[in-house]
Amino acid sequence: MVAAPLWLALALAGPAAGPVTVEIVAVGHVDAPATKFVLTIDLTTSGDSEDQAKAALAKKKAALLKQLSAAGATLTPDEAGKFPPVKFDALPSAAGESKTAEEKPVSSERFSVQASTRAAISAAQEIVSKTEGASADQAPVSSIGDNSSASRAAKRDAIARAKLDAQNYADALGYATATVVSVSERGDLGTLFTYGMSMAARGPKSLFEPSRGDTVPIDVAVTVTFRLDGKK
């Protein structure tokens, strides 16, 4: 007599009569209102000499920052001085030709300002657009100063998703209840893989691009173990 494979024997035997456990990795998501907007500004001036160009840059930057501060946007502390002034020497003019404004030495600097509201950063963008030699081509980056509240909301969403999946297992296996046994935020390979797949499903920008909208996406992965009990 030929014995059936173990997997076939278990399948033919049907589901276990007693309770079983199921472990589910769920990713919770919330879109939290941004509380910080950072705008990157490029400022350029020229002068008859490098020193004059540098002095003109410092003067124009100070005047611009004063206007921006009045609108509610201030120099970003952690980026101040991160981008030192970059000076470009003009190419020598041809013999007999006088220097034009474009050929004068140029001094440029990139810096960032921050604001707590979209309205303030929009006002800052308007000021920059009206300032000669200034530009802010990229949309401001938005973030959350303290994301603890948003993270807790994302965890609640993850638990809710896990409960739905657990009940689906219970229904499919003929159990009446799905009771939470344990919850973990451990970053094991299974949790990280599920989190990565969830982010990838939303597109590459969710992984590599900073948020530039009025809300900031917050995602948290949790592992929940359920006991399925009470055969129907």
Disulfide bonds with the S-S distance in Angstrom:
none
